[in-house]
Amino acid sequence: MRLSELFSRFGKAYLDRYGERMPPSHGRALHDIRQCRTSVMGGKRFDCPQCQSRQYAYHSCNNRHCPKCGGDKTEGWLKKQFDRLLPVPYFFATFTLPAVFRDIFRSHQRLCYALFFEASAQALKEVAANKRFVGGNIGFFGVLQTWTSQLFYHPHIHYIIPGVGMSANRKNWIKIKNKKFLAHVDPVGLRFKNLFQQVLEKRYPELYAQVPENVWSREVNWVVHCEPAGYGREVLSYVAPYIYRTAMTDQRKLTLHDDGTVSFSYKDNQTGEGKTCRPEALDLIGRFLQHVLPKGFVKIRYFGLMGANQVHLQKQLKWLILKSISEKEQAAFLSIVFKPRDRQMRCRCCGTALVLTEILKPSRGP
């Protein structure tokens, strides 16, 4: 069973129970995912010139939370990131918040997620600029993720960081001292906590009043994790599936049981073991929909040297690095080319390339 089938079967019951309290974005996602790649959306008919078989390809809903959509966009984004790779070590940092913030974040997603990005990125830039670590301006991008492997609500941000800095005069690049170390996470976490507290208290005092006072004490650690990520290719491939999709992909199969529960497998992050989760059908729909982002909210954000208005600096930095490394290292780096998948429609029976024969219009019926 796929998620779209679960929505089709239990969507009406979910709307009957929670429809009046649902945000519009949740209702839209529920509607779109149910109809994605069905005849309702219209599509194309393909015929095989070899065995005369017929195949249909229905249009996508293009909802950014749909588990079936986003393949083309993900591939395009991944190609762009491969082109922007620098010939330096990369790091993968994750920022999380204490559990007491989850109810506040769930109720005020747009402003809290934006504040989360702002405080964590600023902390990363300030600590990295210290001469004990990078000692210059850095660039990186972050991806917001709000779910665990069991689809529980757990907002955190993944940052992908090239291990390189640029001097204040923007004429020299700064090489990090250790390929496996970017910066101590304790000062990053402490600075992140202080920045988050300052901005939350100043801009949103009504939300600040809802946070327990002991959260800001030194005894409470705000977890920041940072680890080496090779030369960027693997970690980019890891985060890419989450860029234009959300909590659950179509590769994760669901099993509906007679008692109305739905089971799915997941990997335990603590032990690495495969386990099975079995919530009720409506509970699973609710778990998925809580990760639907507010309309128009940007979940990928670029900072520092990787900012949208810093393209010339990125090119300059890449040129400076390539000029200073050996020809062998240059050749190895320049050989990294993103290879797109073959998306030509082929016959399921004989593998022959299919021929487009008909355009199917969307249907408006029930």
C-alpha positions in Angstrom: 0.0 0.0 0.0 1.2 3.5 -0.9 0.6 6.7 1.0 -1.8 8.0 -1.7 -3.9 4.8 -1.4 -4.0 5.3 2.4 -5.2 8.9 1.8 -7.8 7.8 -0.6 -9.2 5.2 1.7 -9.1 7.1 5.0 -8.9 10.7 3.9 -12.7 11.4 4.2 -12.7 9.9 7.8 -9.7 12.1 8.7 -11.4 15.2 7.3 -14.7 14.4 9.1 -12.8 14.2 12.4 -10.2 17.0 12.0 -11.3 19.0 9.0 -12.5 22.1 11.0 -9.1 22.4 12.8 -6.9 21.7 9.8 -4.7 24.4 8.3 -5.5 25.0 4.6 -2.0 23.6 3.6 -2.8 20.2 5.2 -6.1 20.0 3.3 -4.4 20.9 0.1 -1.7 18.2 0.6 -4.3 15.6 1.4 -6.3 16.5 -1.7 -3.2 16.6 -4.1 -1.6 13.4 -2.9 -4.8 11.5 -3.3 -5.1 12.5 -7.0 -1.4 12.6 -8.0 -0.6 10.5 -11.1 -4.2 9.3 -11.5 -6.5 9.8 -14.5 -8.0 12.8 -12.8 -4.8 14.7 -13.4 -4.6 13.9 -17.1 -1.5 12.6 -18.8 -0.1 10.8 -21.8 -0.5 7.5 -23.6 2.5 5.7 -25.0 2.5 2.8 -27.4 5.3 0.3 -28.0 6.3 -0.1 -31.7 7.8 -3.6 -30.9 5.2 -5.5 -29.0 2.2 -3.2 -29.4 1.6 -2.8 -25.7 0.2 0.4 -24.2 1.3 2.4 -21.2 -0.1 5.5 -19.5 1.8 8.2 -17.6 -0.4 10.5 -15.6 0.6 14.0 -14.5 2.0 14.8 -11.1 0.2 17.1 -8.6 3.5 19.1 -8.0 2.8 19.4 -4.3 6.2 19.7 -2.6 5.1 17.3 0.1 3.9 14.5 -2.3 6.0 11.3 -2.1 5.6 10.7 -5.9 6.6 14.2 -7.1 9.8 16.2 -7.1 12.1 13.7 -9.0 12.9 16.1 -11.8 13.3 19.1 -9.4 15.5 17.1 -7.1 17.7 16.0 -9.9 18.1 19.6 -11.2 18.9 20.8 -7.7 21.5 18.0 -7.2 23.2 18.9 -10.5 23.4 22.5 -9.6 25.0 21.6 -6.2 27.5 19.3 -7.9 28.5 22.2 -10.2 29.0 24.4 -7.1 31.2 21.9 -5.2 34.6 23.1 -4.1 37.8 21.0 -4.0 37.9 21.0 -0.2 36.7 18.7 2.6 33.0 19.2 3.6 31.2 19.0 6.9 27.7 18.0 8.0 26.3 19.9 11.0 22.9 19.3 12.6 21.2 21.8 15.0 18.3 20.6 17.3 16.3 22.3 20.0 15.2 21.1 23.4 11.9 19.1 23.3 10.0 21.9 25.2 10.0 24.0 22.1 8.1 21.5 19.9 4.6 22.6 20.9 5.5 26.2 20.3 7.1 25.5 17.0 4.1 23.4 15.8 1.7 26.2 16.6 3.8 29.0 15.1 5.7 27.3 12.4 6.5 30.1 10.0 8.1 32.5 12.5 9.8 29.8 14.6 11.4 28.0 11.7 12.7 31.3 10.3 14.1 32.2 13.8 15.6 28.7 13.9 17.5 29.3 10.7 18.6 32.8 11.6 20.0 32.0 15.0 21.8 28.7 14.0 23.3 30.2 10.9 24.6 33.2 12.7 26.1 31.1 15.5 27.9 28.9 12.9 29.3 32.0 11.1 30.5 33.7 14.3 32.2 30.7 15.8 33.8 29.7 12.4 35.2 33.2 12.0 37.3 32.7 15.2 41.0 32.3 14.4 41.1 29.1 16.5 38.9 27.4 13.9 38.5 28.7 10.3 39.4 32.3 10.9 37.4 33.8 8.0 34.1 34.1 6.3 32.4 30.7 5.4 29.5 29.7 3.2 27.0 26.9 3.7 23.4 26.0 3.2 20.8 24.4 5.4 17.8 22.1 5.0 14.9 22.1 7.5 13.7 18.6 8.5 10.9 18.1 11.0 10.4 14.4 11.3 12.0 11.3 12.8 12.0 7.8 11.2 8.7 7.1 12.8 7.2 10.5 11.6 7.1 12.1 15.0 7.6 15.9 15.2 11.3 16.8 15.7 12.4 20.0 14.0 16.1 20.2 13.2 18.3 21.7 10.5 21.0 20.0 8.5 23.9 22.3 7.3 26.4 21.3 4.5 29.5 23.3 5.0 32.6 23.5 2.7 35.7 23.4 4.9 37.2 26.7 3.6 37.1 30.3 4.5 37.8 33.6 2.7 39.7 36.5 4.1 38.1 39.8 5.0 39.6 41.5 1.9 38.2 38.7 -0.2 41.5 38.1 -2.0 42.8 35.0 -0.2 41.2 31.7 0.7 41.8 30.1 4.1 42.6 26.4 4.3 41.4 24.6 7.5 44.0 23.0 9.6 42.3 19.6 10.0 40.3 17.9 7.3 38.2 16.1 10.0 37.5 19.1 12.3 35.7 22.4 11.6 34.9 23.9 15.0 34.1 22.8 18.6 30.4 22.2 18.8 30.1 23.4 22.5 30.7 27.1 21.7 28.5 26.8 18.6 25.6 25.4 20.7 26.1 28.0 23.4 26.1 30.9 20.9 23.1 29.4 19.2 21.2 29.3 22.5 22.1 32.9 23.4 21.1 34.2 19.9 17.8 32.3 19.9 17.0 33.6 23.4 17.8 37.2 22.5 15.8 37.3 19.3 12.8 35.4 20.8 12.6 37.7 23.8 13.0 40.9 21.7 10.6 40.1 18.8 8.1 37.6 20.3 7.8 38.3 24.1 4.5 36.4 24.2 6.2 33.2 23.0 9.2 33.8 25.2 6.9 33.8 28.2 5.8 30.3 27.3 9.3 28.8 27.6 10.4 27.4 30.9 13.2 29.5 32.5 15.5 26.6 33.1 15.9 26.0 29.3 18.2 29.0 29.1 20.5 27.8 32.0 24.0 26.5 31.4 23.0 23.1 32.6 20.8 22.5 29.5 22.8 21.7 26.4 21.5 22.7 23.0 22.7 19.9 20.8 24.8 20.6 17.8 26.5 17.8 16.0 29.2 18.2 13.3 31.1 15.5 11.4 33.3 15.3 8.3 31.4 14.6 5.1 34.2 13.7 2.6 34.2 15.9 -0.4 30.4 16.7 -0.4 29.0 14.3 -3.0 27.7 11.7 -0.6 26.1 14.1 1.8 24.4 16.0 -1.1 23.0 12.7 -2.3 21.8 12.0 1.3 19.8 15.3 1.7 18.6 15.5 -1.9 15.5 13.2 -1.4 14.2 15.6 1.3 14.5 18.8 -0.7 11.3 18.5 -2.8 9.5 15.8 -0.7 8.7 15.3 2.9 8.5 12.7 5.7 7.6 9.6 3.7 8.6 8.5 0.2 6.9 6.0 -2.0 9.8 3.6 -1.5 8.5 3.0 2.0 5.7 0.4 1.7 2.7 0.4 4.1 0.7 -2.6 5.2 -2.9 -2.2 6.2 -4.2 -4.7 8.8 -7.7 -5.9 9.6 -7.8 -3.9 12.9 -7.4 -0.6 11.0 -3.7 -0.2 11.9 -0.9 0.4 9.3 2.6 -0.9 9.7 5.8 0.3 8.2 9.5 -0.4 8.7 12.0 2.1 9.9 15.6 2.2 11.1 16.3 2.9 14.8 18.8 5.8 14.9 20.3 4.7 18.2 20.9 1.0 17.4 20.8 1.0 13.6 18.4 -2.0 13.8 15.3 -2.3 11.5 12.0 -2.1 13.4 8.3 -1.9 12.7 5.9 0.8 13.7 2.1 0.2 13.7 -0.1 3.2 14.3 -3.8 3.6 13.5 -4.5 4.8 9.9 -5.8 8.2 11.0 -2.9 8.6 13.4 -0.4 7.9 10.6 -2.1 10.5 8.3 -1.9 13.0 11.1 1.8 12.2 11.7 2.5 12.9 8.0 0.5 16.1 7.7 2.1 17.7 10.7 5.3 18.0 8.6 3.5 19.9 5.8 5.1 23.4 5.8 3.2 26.7 5.6 2.5 27.9 2.1 5.5 29.6 0.5 7.9 28.8 3.3 11.5 28.2 2.0 13.0 25.1 3.6 16.4 25.4 1.9 18.5 28.5 2.8 21.9 29.7 1.7 24.2 31.7 3.9 27.6 33.6 3.8 29.7 32.9 0.7 26.9 30.6 -0.7 24.3 33.3 -0.6 22.2 33.9 -3.7 23.9 37.3 -4.2 27.4 35.9 -3.8 27.8 34.0 -7.0 30.8 36.0 -8.1 32.5 35.3 -4.8 31.9 31.5 -5.2 33.5 31.5 -8.6 36.4 33.6 -7.3 36.9 31.2 -4.4 36.8 28.2 -6.6 39.4 29.8 -9.0 41.7 30.6 -6.0 41.6 27.1 -4.7 42.1 25.4 -8.1 45.0 27.7 -8.8 46.8 26.6 -5.6 46.4 22.8 -5.7 48.3 20.3 -7.8 47.3 19.4 -11.3 46.5 15.9 -10.2 44.1 17.2 -7.6 42.6 19.5 -10.1 42.0 16.7 -12.6 40.5 14.5 -9.9 38.1 17.3 -8.9 37.1 18.3 -12.4 36.3 14.7 -13.3 33.3 14.8 -10.9 30.3 15.2 -13.2 26.7 14.7 -12.2 25.1 11.9 -14.2 21.4 12.3 -14.8 19.1 9.3 -15.0 17.7 8.1 -18.3 14.1 9.3 -18.2 13.0 8.0 -21.6 9.8 6.0 -21.3 10.5 2.3 -22.1 8.2 -0.7 -22.6 7.8 -2.8 -19.4 7.6 -5.9 -21.6 10.5 -5.6 -24.0 12.4 -2.5 -23.0 11.8 -0.7 -26.4 11.6 3.1 -26.4 7.9 4.1 -26.3 6.2 6.4 -28.7 3.8 9.2 -27.5 0.4 8.7 -29.2 -2.2 10.6 -27.2 -2.5 13.5 -24.7 -5.1 12.8 -22.0 -7.0 15.8 -20.6 -7.7 16.1 -16.9 -11.1 14.9 -15.8 -13.2 16.8 -13.4 -15.6 14.0 -12.4 -15.9 12.6 -8.9 
